[in-house]
Amino acid sequence: MFKKVKKYGLFISVFLLLLAVIFILYLDWQSSHRKLTFAMLNIGQGDALFIESPTGTQILVDAGPPKKILSALARVMSPFDRHIDGVIITNPDQDHIGGFSDVLSLYKVGKVFEPGTISDSKTFQNLQDEIKNKKIPKFLARRGMRLHLGGGAALDILFPDRDVSLWDTNDGSIVAKLSYGETSMMLTGDASIKTEKIILAANSDNQLQSTILKVGHHGSRTSTSNSFVKMIAPAYALISDGQKNKYGHPHKETLDTLVQFGVKVMRTDLLGTIIMKSDGQNLKFSFNK
């Protein structure tokens, strides 16, 4: 009899322990989903940004060069999650779209947003065919569009504000502002100084000021003008660049500009994937090499 009591007691203890673990995991899940997650993925020389809203909506902004994105995504997404709500292609260059074929082979994508710039590369043409074959709804991103991500998080398109189909791919990059409470991020793709001037002329200080600046064109001197940084007034600047890349990114001129305005710089070539979490008031960074 005492053996049975002991046996059942052990069973109950294990069951209660299991319930406690499930409850803790649930609380952790709830806590994580009350926060905005932004990750600049370490995919080498290119751009790939992952956003998850407080309610779990997931957006992928660019996918970097080929054969880099899936391992990087696996570090910020659940291994059981095979759905991405929206994909944003900031421009059709290889270092921004090369990984999308891998993404579409593994994940179901809800929507695609593009700037309207085009490329005659095989990579771009194949991607367009894949999007069409999978019947993924495709939209032109235009100034004034607001994507409500849930939980109070939103992504506002600032550029293009016109037809950019004949523009240089960098000049026509999508530029958007991600906002959640008191946390905001300016996402610039490869936007050039030409594009920055258009955005500055069309928006007020309040519309542009952001906590974080995703530095344009991997820190190239062709982006991130003094006037743009001054208007954005970021506390942090994030740069996506490959180690010892052949372009010399980020350029010294860009780094000097950011230092001049007292901006703290974080780079994927030095830190790996840069992850930011915000509850709408406070933000916290972590890094994953």
Buried (B, 14 or more C-beta within 10 A) or exposed (E): EEEEEEEEEEEEEEEEEEEEEEEEEEEEEEEEBEBBBBBBBBBBBBBBBBBBBBEBBBBBBBBBBBEBBBEBBEBBBEEEEEEBBBBBBBBBBBBBBBBBBBBBEEBEBBBBBBBBBBBEBEBBEEBBEBBEEEEBEBEBBBBEBEBEBBBBBBBBBBBBBEEBEEBBBBBBBBBBBBBBBEBBBBBBBBBBBBBBEBBBEEBEEEEBBBBBBBBBBBBBBBBBBEEBBEBBBBEBBBBBBBEEBEEEBBBEEBBEBBEEBEBEBBBBBEBBBBBBBBBBEEBEBEEBE
